[in-house]
Amino acid sequence: MKDKRITLKLANQSIYEAFNRLIVDYDLSIGFEQSMLDKKHDDYQFEVNVPYEGAGEQRSDGTKSNDFLGFPKIKGHFITVDYKAGRLEDVLNDIFRQMKNYSWTISDDMIEIFPIRGRDSIIMNLMNLHISEFMLGAGTKLLNIKSDLIHLPEVQAFLARNDVEAETGVGVWYTERYLKEEKKYSAISLKDLLNGIVKIKRGGWIVKRSLHTGAIDIVI
């Protein structure tokens, strides 16, 4: 997977746009654990779901639109990359050299991004949390997955032990998306569970602190 060939040319643009291109154009999956050093801005948000059928429009440059969030107002943290059929490993190394607080690995065909500076110990422990069982039924709305995860007994107990809350808000576009497959997970870490869900729905996940409340936010 590291040798996958990627064409990506962006000049002073957002991570939102870079990850959008990787997810939509190359069907890559991305998991992102945010650093506490970046908790005061939302410049590293990105759309974690692919367009549902019939959504979005073709852009003038021939790429597909995945702009459910619109183009977010970025305060800073722009990146520049210029690759024509470059190796995915080189593209990612270039992106994360510019992001500064992160490194990456590939695990089970997922690009996993994690902090190398400012890692939140509570989020790190949450990602390693053991989940006994989780079921996704065929026809499950994406709208409901976040709530189902937050209300797992293991997650609720973890939040109580650490005296933190979980963000509950989701985007309105989720109402149009349904899962076509049924899947049961057991004896799995929360991170591996998120990866498993992404394999079905495609796109990615983000775990971060809410910009406004400081609550843990699982975006999937």
Helices and strands as residue ranges (DSSP letters): E 5-13, H 15-26, E 30-33, G 36-38, E 79-87, H 88-99, E 102-107, E 110-115, H 121-127, E 130-136, H 142-150, H 153-161, G 172-176, E 183-189, H 190-201, E 204-209, E 216-219
